[in-house]
């Protein structure tokens, strides 16, 4: 599979103290997924998601060219 573009964007909107509205946009080779969610500042699932995205991005950036 040839992939020309992978883009992950998280837009954080401050609505009320302690609560965030997030726009998650994933654009992978022309297929676009847009999801809006709400999370509390203490939401561990959101924190883990961000950590996973960073890890995957680093793996792709450091991948050996074959």
C-alpha positions as CSV (number, residue, x, y, z in Angstrom):
1,X,0.0,0.0,0.0
2,X,1.3,3.4,-0.9
3,X,0.6,6.1,1.7
4,X,1.4,9.7,0.8
5,X,0.0,11.5,3.8
6,X,-0.8,10.7,7.4
7,X,-2.0,13.6,9.5
8,X,-3.3,13.5,13.1
9,X,-4.5,16.7,14.6
10,X,-6.0,17.4,18.0
11,X,-7.6,20.7,18.6
12,X,-8.3,21.5,22.3
13,X,-11.0,24.0,23.2
14,X,-11.3,25.3,26.7
15,X,-15.0,25.4,27.5
16,X,-15.3,25.4,31.3
17,X,-12.5,24.9,33.9
18,X,-11.6,21.2,34.1
19,X,-13.5,20.3,30.9
20,X,-12.1,20.3,27.4
21,X,-13.8,19.8,24.0
22,X,-11.5,18.1,21.6
23,X,-11.7,17.9,17.8
24,X,-9.8,14.8,16.7
25,X,-8.9,14.7,13.0
26,X,-7.1,11.8,11.3
27,X,-6.4,12.1,7.6
28,X,-4.7,9.1,6.2
29,X,-4.1,9.1,2.5
30,X,-7.3,10.9,1.6
31,X,-9.6,9.1,4.2
32,X,-10.6,11.6,6.8
33,X,-12.1,10.9,10.2
34,X,-13.4,13.7,12.4
35,X,-14.6,13.2,15.9
36,X,-15.5,15.7,18.7
37,X,-15.3,14.5,22.3
38,X,-15.4,16.0,25.8
39,X,-12.9,15.1,28.4
40,X,-12.1,16.1,31.9
41,X,-8.6,17.3,32.7
42,X,-8.1,14.1,34.7
43,X,-9.2,11.7,31.9
44,X,-6.5,9.0,31.7
45,X,-7.9,7.5,28.5
46,X,-7.2,10.8,26.6
47,X,-3.8,11.0,28.1
48,X,-3.0,7.5,27.0
49,X,-4.3,8.2,23.5
50,X,-2.0,11.2,23.1
51,X,1.0,9.1,24.4
52,X,0.2,6.3,22.0
53,X,0.0,8.8,19.0
54,X,3.3,10.2,20.0
55,X,4.9,6.7,20.3
56,X,3.5,5.6,16.9
57,X,4.7,8.9,15.3
58,X,8.2,8.4,16.7
59,X,8.3,4.8,15.4
60,X,7.3,5.9,11.9
61,X,9.8,8.7,11.9
62,X,12.6,6.4,13.0
63,X,11.6,3.4,10.9
64,X,14.3,1.9,8.7
65,X,13.8,2.3,5.0
66,X,13.7,-1.0,3.3
